[in-house]
Amino acid sequence: MDLFELELERRLARREPAQDFSARMMDRIREEADASPTTAWGRGSRTKTWSWALTGALAASLAAGMFVQNRRVEKRAAEQAETQLMEALFVTGEKIQIARTRAGGGDAPGGN
């Protein structure tokens, strides 16, 4: 083993905790449990801020997606209405032409 490995092994070796370790930990736990709600709230506020920010971002992206989808549906409906209108105008033009022909007007002045 080289010097680095020996030093690493020495530093990572298991050591027994100090005599008062358990007592200090229990005291710290009691202090944190007795802490006021504002202190507890302040301690996790960064996480809560990120959670709210993420929630807001997801809500905004959902709203944007719904808006885009709604626009697509409206555009498709408008295109279908335009197609139906053009077909109706074509049929109407044909019927007018048939009516002119039967009435003996043929190609009336100003007609197409």
N, CA, C and O of each residue as an XYZ file, in Angstrom:
448
protein
N       0.840     -1.182      0.000
C       0.000      0.000      0.000
C       0.884      1.243      0.000
O       1.950      1.288      0.614
N       0.397      2.232     -0.707
C       1.171      3.474     -0.705
C       0.702      4.374      0.432
O      -0.234      4.043      1.160
N       1.355      5.492      0.567
C       1.090      6.406      1.670
C      -0.340      6.943      1.657
O      -0.958      7.096      2.710
N      -0.866      7.228      0.461
C      -2.226      7.748      0.331
C      -3.249      6.741      0.867
O      -4.157      7.110      1.612
N      -3.098      5.478      0.487
C      -4.034      4.452      0.925
C      -3.962      4.241      2.431
O      -4.989      4.027      3.075
N      -2.771      4.299      2.995
C      -2.634      4.155      4.442
C      -3.316      5.303      5.177
O      -4.009      5.088      6.172
N      -3.119      6.516      4.686
C      -3.743      7.686      5.306
C      -5.265      7.610      5.186
O      -5.982      7.940      6.131
N      -5.752      7.180      4.034
C      -7.180      7.042      3.825
C      -7.767      5.990      4.767
O      -8.819      6.207      5.369
N      -7.103      4.884      4.887
C      -7.571      3.828      5.786
C      -7.600      4.313      7.233
O      -8.531      3.995      7.972
N      -6.599      5.072      7.639
C      -6.537      5.593      9.003
C      -7.686      6.565      9.264
O      -8.310      6.527     10.324
N      -7.958      7.432      8.296
C      -9.014      8.440      8.482
C     -10.421      7.843      8.409
O     -11.347      8.366      9.029
N     -10.584      6.772      7.669
C     -11.896      6.154      7.535
C     -12.124      5.017      8.526
O     -13.177      4.379      8.496
N     -11.171      4.758      9.390
C     -11.307      3.675     10.371
C     -12.422      4.010     11.360
O     -12.660      5.180     11.662
N     -13.095      2.992     11.856
C     -14.192      3.173     12.802
C     -13.640      3.676     14.131
O     -12.636      3.183     14.645
N     -14.340      4.683     14.667
C     -13.966      5.230     15.976
C     -15.196      5.232     16.860
O     -16.310      5.430     16.377
N     -15.009      5.019     18.122
C     -16.103      5.055     19.084
C     -16.465      6.515     19.347
O     -15.578      7.364     19.438
N     -17.768      6.816     19.471
C     -18.175      8.195     19.754
C     -17.798      8.598     21.172
O     -17.532      7.754     22.028
N     -17.781      9.902     21.401
C     -17.462     10.426     22.739
C     -18.527      9.973     23.734
O     -19.634      9.599     23.346
N     -18.182     10.010     25.021
C     -19.086      9.550     26.079
C     -20.407     10.311     26.087
O     -21.461      9.707     26.284
N     -20.371     11.608     25.880
C     -21.587     12.415     25.973
C     -22.278     12.624     24.621
O     -23.147     13.487     24.495
N     -21.902     11.856     23.638
C     -22.467     12.026     22.305
C     -23.987     11.835     22.300
O     -24.705     12.672     21.752
N     -24.484     10.767     22.891
C     -25.922     10.493     22.925
C     -26.678     11.596     23.642
O     -27.741     12.021     23.189
N     -26.142     12.055     24.743
C     -26.812     13.114     25.505
C     -26.877     14.402     24.686
O     -27.906     15.077     24.680
N     -25.791     14.748     23.996
C     -25.791     15.960     23.170
C     -26.800     15.852     22.034
O     -27.487     16.825     21.723
N     -26.896     14.699     21.421
C     -27.842     14.513     20.321
C     -29.282     14.613     20.822
O     -30.115     15.245     20.172
N     -29.585     14.005     21.958
C     -30.937     14.079     22.513
C     -31.291     15.517     22.887
O     -32.427     15.945     22.688
N     -30.320     16.269     23.430
C     -30.565     17.678     23.740
C     -30.877     18.469     22.472
O     -31.791     19.293     22.459
N     -30.129     18.221     21.428
C     -30.355     18.935     20.168
C     -31.729     18.599     19.594
O     -32.426     19.481     19.092
N     -32.115     17.334     19.665
C     -33.435     16.932     19.170
C     -34.537     17.631     19.956
O     -35.507     18.108     19.367
N     -34.400     17.697     21.283
C     -35.398     18.378     22.106
C     -35.472     19.859     21.766
O     -36.563     20.425     21.698
N     -34.326     20.491     21.551
C     -34.298     21.918     21.202
C     -35.024     22.164     19.877
O     -35.797     23.114     19.753
N     -34.775     21.323     18.911
C     -35.435     21.491     17.617
C     -36.932     21.237     17.711
O     -37.717     21.894     17.027
N     -37.334     20.291     18.552
C     -38.757     20.011     18.719
C     -39.460     21.166     19.427
O     -40.622     21.458     19.142
N     -38.756     21.823     20.348
C     -39.331     22.948     21.083
C     -39.257     24.259     20.313
O     -39.804     25.268     20.757
N     -38.596     24.254     19.177
C     -38.422     25.491     18.411
C     -39.776     26.030     17.976
O     -40.721     25.272     17.760
N     -39.856     27.339     17.852
C     -41.120     27.960     17.446
C     -41.436     27.591     16.002
O     -40.531     27.274     15.230
N     -42.732     27.631     15.627
C     -43.115     27.294     14.253
C     -42.471     28.213     13.222
O     -42.188     27.773     12.107
N     -42.231     29.477     13.564
C     -41.605     30.378     12.594
C     -40.186     29.937     12.297
O     -39.730     30.045     11.159
N     -39.481     29.440     13.306
C     -38.125     28.965     13.081
C     -38.155     27.721     12.200
O     -37.356     27.593     11.272
N     -39.071     26.810     12.491
C     -39.175     25.602     11.681
C     -39.561     25.955     10.250
O     -39.069     25.341      9.303
N     -40.450     26.958     10.087
C     -40.861     27.366      8.743
C     -39.691     27.980      8.001
O     -39.478     27.689      6.824
N     -38.936     28.821      8.671
C     -37.805     29.490      8.033
C     -36.726     28.529      7.596
O     -36.040     28.766      6.602
N     -36.570     27.441      8.337
C     -35.518     26.487      8.026
C     -35.780     25.793      6.696
O     -34.835     25.524      5.954
N     -37.024     25.497      6.377
C     -37.338     24.795      5.136
C     -37.908     25.708      4.066
O     -38.473     25.229      3.083
N     -37.770     27.011      4.242
C     -38.421     27.927      3.307
C     -37.827     27.846      1.907
O     -38.536     28.065      0.925
N     -36.556     27.539      1.802
C     -35.943     27.441      0.470
C     -36.573     26.293     -0.307
O     -36.892     26.439     -1.487
N     -36.751     25.161      0.347
C     -37.378     24.014     -0.313
C     -38.819     24.338     -0.676
O     -39.283     24.003     -1.766
N     -39.532     24.999      0.252
C     -40.927     25.337     -0.021
C     -41.024     26.346     -1.152
O     -41.952     26.282     -1.959
N     -40.080     27.276     -1.222
C     -40.075     28.256     -2.309
C     -39.898     27.557     -3.645
O     -40.591     27.866     -4.613
N     -38.967     26.613     -3.694
C     -38.747     25.873     -4.942
C     -39.976     25.048     -5.305
O     -40.330     24.933     -6.479
N     -40.621     24.477     -4.298
C     -41.824     23.688     -4.573
C     -42.917     24.565     -5.170
O     -43.568     24.180     -6.141
N     -43.120     25.751     -4.585
C     -44.139     26.660     -5.112
C     -43.753     27.156     -6.498
O     -44.611     27.302     -7.368
N     -42.471     27.416     -6.708
C     -42.022     27.878     -8.020
C     -42.254     26.790     -9.075
O     -42.702     27.078    -10.185
N     -41.951     25.562     -8.722
C     -42.165     24.451     -9.648
C     -43.646     24.265     -9.935
O     -44.034     24.021    -11.078
N     -44.475     24.379     -8.903
C     -45.920     24.271     -9.088
C     -46.429     25.371    -10.020
O     -47.243     25.112    -10.907
N     -45.950     26.591     -9.817
C     -46.353     27.701    -10.683
C     -45.910     27.492    -12.121
O     -46.657     27.773    -13.058
N     -44.684     26.996    -12.291
C     -44.178     26.746    -13.648
C     -44.996     25.664    -14.352
O     -45.299     25.783    -15.539
N     -45.348     24.620    -13.624
C     -46.165     23.559    -14.219
C     -47.556     24.074    -14.579
O     -48.095     23.734    -15.632
N     -48.133     24.889    -13.708
C     -49.456     25.446    -14.002
C     -49.396     26.361    -15.227
O     -50.294     26.334    -16.068
N     -48.338     27.170    -15.326
C     -48.198     28.066    -16.478
C     -48.024     27.276    -17.777
O     -48.612     27.625    -18.800
N     -47.223     26.219    -17.737
C     -47.030     25.427    -18.953
C     -48.308     24.688    -19.343
O     -48.600     24.527    -20.528
N     -49.066     24.243    -18.348
C     -50.346     23.603    -18.642
C     -51.312     24.592    -19.282
O     -51.998     24.259    -20.249
N     -51.365     25.804    -18.744
C     -52.251     26.828    -19.312
C     -51.829     27.178    -20.736
O     -52.676     27.334    -21.615
N     -50.524     27.300    -20.965
C     -50.037     27.615    -22.309
C     -50.377     26.485    -23.283
O     -50.774     26.744    -24.419
N     -50.224     25.246    -22.846
C     -50.560     24.109    -23.705
C     -52.038     24.075    -24.055
O     -52.413     23.785    -25.191
N     -52.877     24.375    -23.063
C     -54.320     24.402    -23.323
C     -54.670     25.532    -24.287
O     -55.530     25.357    -25.150
N     -54.021     26.680    -24.156
C     -54.268     27.810    -25.053
C     -53.894     27.439    -26.483
O     -54.657     27.696    -27.414
N     -52.726     26.838    -26.658
C     -52.269     26.451    -28.002
C     -53.218     25.411    -28.603
O     -53.567     25.494    -29.781
N     -53.634     24.433    -27.794
C     -54.550     23.411    -28.299
C     -55.887     24.028    -28.703
O     -56.459     23.659    -29.729
N     -56.383     24.964    -27.898
C     -57.641     25.637    -28.215
C     -57.529     26.410    -29.529
O     -58.456     26.403    -30.339
N     -56.396     27.071    -29.735
C     -56.184     27.810    -30.988
C     -56.172     26.854    -32.177
O     -56.717     27.182    -33.230
N     -55.563     25.683    -32.030
C     -55.536     24.706    -33.122
C     -56.944     24.231    -33.465
O     -57.302     24.122    -34.638
N     -57.738     23.952    -32.435
C     -59.112     23.489    -32.665
C     -59.914     24.572    -33.366
O     -60.656     24.287    -34.306
N     -59.770     25.821    -32.912
C     -60.502     26.922    -33.545
C     -60.068     27.108    -34.993
O     -60.900     27.364    -35.864
N     -58.775     26.981    -35.255
C     -58.270     27.143    -36.629
C     -58.815     26.036    -37.526
O     -59.222     26.293    -38.659
N     -58.823     24.800    -37.016
C     -59.352     23.679    -37.791
C     -60.834     23.887    -38.089
O     -61.283     23.614    -39.202
N     -61.598     24.368    -37.110
C     -63.026     24.628    -37.319
C     -63.226     25.734    -38.344
O     -64.132     25.649    -39.174
N     -62.392     26.775    -38.300
C     -62.508     27.867    -39.272
C     -62.180     27.375    -40.682
O     -62.832     27.773    -41.647
N     -61.172     26.513    -40.800
C     -60.826     25.976    -42.119
C     -61.960     25.111    -42.669
O     -62.263     25.172    -43.861
N     -62.582     24.313    -41.816
C     -63.711     23.491    -42.262
C     -64.885     24.365    -42.683
O     -65.548     24.083    -43.682
N     -65.145     25.433    -41.917
C     -66.242     26.345    -42.275
C     -65.948     27.025    -43.609
O     -66.851     27.215    -44.423
N     -64.687     27.391    -43.833
C     -64.319     28.023    -45.099
C     -64.519     27.049    -46.259
O     -65.030     27.432    -47.311
N     -64.122     25.804    -46.070
C     -64.296     24.790    -47.111
C     -65.779     24.589    -47.423
O     -66.171     24.510    -48.587
N     -66.596     24.506    -46.377
C     -68.040     24.340    -46.583
C     -68.633     25.548    -47.307
O     -69.489     25.390    -48.178
N     -68.183     26.752    -46.953
C     -68.673     27.961    -47.611
C     -68.307     27.950    -49.090
O     -69.141     28.272    -49.937
N     -67.077     27.586    -49.405
C     -66.652     27.566    -50.805
C     -67.464     26.532    -51.594
O     -67.859     26.796    -52.729
N     -67.715     25.354    -51.000
C     -68.530     24.348    -51.678
C     -69.953     24.864    -51.896
O     -70.537     24.660    -52.961
N     -70.506     25.531    -50.883
C     -71.869     26.069    -51.008
C     -71.919     27.140    -52.091
O     -72.873     27.172    -52.868
N     -70.927     28.010    -52.164
C     -70.897     29.047    -53.204
C     -70.759     28.421    -54.591
O     -71.371     28.897    -55.547
N     -69.967     27.364    -54.708
C     -69.798     26.685    -55.985
C     -71.127     26.065    -56.437
O     -71.526     26.221    -57.591
N     -71.806     25.367    -55.532
C     -73.100     24.754    -55.859
C     -74.118     25.832    -56.211
O     -74.879     25.677    -57.166
N     -74.139     26.919    -55.452
C     -75.071     28.014    -55.721
C     -74.798     28.620    -57.092
O     -75.734     28.913    -57.837
N     -73.522     28.809    -57.433
C     -73.162     29.335    -58.754
C     -73.626     28.422    -59.869
O     -74.127     28.887    -60.892
N     -73.463     27.116    -59.674
C     -73.914     26.162    -60.685
C     -75.433     26.231    -60.856
O     -75.934     26.206    -61.980
N     -76.155     26.319    -59.755
C     -77.620     26.371    -59.828
C     -78.085     27.666    -60.484
O     -79.052     27.660    -61.246
N     -77.417     28.761    -60.201
C     -77.774     30.035    -60.849
C     -77.533     29.923    -62.349
O     -78.339     30.398    -63.149
N     -76.436     29.302    -62.725
C     -76.133     29.135    -64.153
C     -77.195     28.268    -64.825
O     -77.619     28.570    -65.940
N     -77.626     27.202    -64.168
C     -78.687     26.340    -64.720
C     -79.979     27.138    -64.856
O     -80.673     27.022    -65.866
N     -80.307     27.946    -63.852
C     -81.536     28.754    -63.899
C     -81.473     29.768    -65.028
O     -82.482     29.993    -65.695
N     -80.329     30.384    -65.263
C     -80.179     31.344    -66.376
C     -80.366     30.644    -67.708
O     -81.033     31.156    -68.607
N     -79.771     29.471    -67.820
C     -79.870     28.739    -69.081
C     -81.326     28.352    -69.371
O     -81.781     28.495    -70.505
N     -82.045     27.875    -68.387
C     -83.428     27.487    -68.553
C     -84.327     28.712    -68.835
O     -85.336     28.618    -69.534
N     -83.929     29.842    -68.273
C     -84.740     31.048    -68.475
C     -84.466     31.653    -69.859
O     -85.151     32.585    -70.281
N     -83.473     31.123    -70.550
C     -83.191     31.586    -71.886
C     -82.198     32.736    -71.917
O     -81.930     33.304    -72.976
N     -81.663     33.072    -70.776
C     -80.730     34.191    -70.734
C     -79.348     33.800    -71.204
O     -78.598     34.660    -71.667
N     -78.984     32.545    -71.105
C     -77.670     32.125    -71.504
C     -76.596     32.840    -70.720
O     -76.540     32.765    -69.492
N     -75.733     33.546    -71.462
C     -74.734     34.356    -70.809
C     -75.267     35.770    -70.694
O     -75.149     36.572    -71.620
N     -75.855     36.063    -69.545
C     -76.433     37.380    -69.325
C     -75.327     38.401    -69.149
O     -74.239     38.076    -68.671
N     -75.616     39.676    -69.548
C     -74.579     40.688    -69.359
C     -74.224     40.816    -67.886
O     -75.092     40.833    -67.014
N     -72.940     40.902    -67.638
C     -72.452     41.033    -66.261
C     -72.306     39.690    -65.606
O     -71.838     39.622    -64.469
N     -72.684     38.614    -66.266
C     -72.559     37.284    -65.662
C     -71.219     36.675    -65.974
O     -70.454     37.228    -66.764
N     -70.928     35.575    -65.384
C     -69.649     34.914    -65.615
C     -69.806     33.745    -66.519
O     -68.827     33.065    -66.825
